[in-house]
Amino acid sequence: MRKTVLHIKKMDCPSEENMIRLKIGDHPEVQDLDFDLDNRRLTIFHHRQPDELLQLIASLKLGEELLSSEETEEPYTFEGKDQKKSLQIVFWVNLSFFLIEMTTGLISNSMGLIADSLDMLADASVYGISLLGVNSTLKRKQSIATIAGYLQLGLALLGFAEVIRRFISLREIPNHQTMIVIAALALAANAFCLYVLQKAKGKEEAHMQASLIFTSNDIIINSGVILAGILVTAFQSNLPDLIIGTIVFLVVIRGAFRILRLGR
């Protein structure tokens, strides 16, 4: 067994991790991958020399640097079963709240809720790609990533165009009560997801830590939508809703491009 350690300059979120997993995770020489996103470090447990693996990673253009490659007897463990169960729960919660927030956002004319629903879809897409079974082919994984990325990008661009239209008209005041209630429920759902991930075995592993960060960021966004609902009430204006919607749509568009990179 060999242990190869790389520093990857542009690996700072679950999207880059998934790009690498899709590229070399199914390689016959790879036994395990350990990601440290905080330090942007990847450790590969594999057989033979790492030359072919390094070429595959280099094709992703993430700024890799070889730190070491040596024979090792270091044991490696992966709590995959428990982690998979936890990620499945998080996936279905995010997908469900995408549908809930999209529906209520359209009914209440809230761009904040609509944008937040797409953020939930972005998370569900990343978790869904990660949860594809070990028997799934690389081509299938890439195809799903591409479809998810284009769908998310298309919806986000349509939503962004609607925000611009509403900025110009400044007429439609969203239903602030619906905004606050649904965003509060979404916040509670993400808090539950955070609890599930924290209870998972192997939560100290990098990809699980990334999921925890992902969910923590969602809680901040949910809080932003609640604040926007309160400000809509206070000022009887749709500007707070449009501002938070714009911010979240930009986050979602950035995430869509990251997901599209997984399909390459």
Buried (B, 14 or more C-beta within 10 A) or exposed (E): EBBBBBBBEEBBBBBBBBBBBBBBBBBEBBBBBBBBBEEBBBBBBBEEEBEEBBEBBEEBEBEBEEEEBEEBEEEEEEBEEEBEEBBBBBBBBBBEBBEBBBBBBEEBBBBBBBBBBBBBBBBBBBBBBBBBEEEEEEEEBBEBBBBBBBBBBEBBBEBBEBBEEBBEEEEEBBBBEBBBBBBBBBBEBBBBBBEBBEEBBBBEBBBBBBBBBBBBBBBEBBBBBBBBBBBBBEEEEBBBBBBBBBBBBEBBBEBBEBBBBBBE
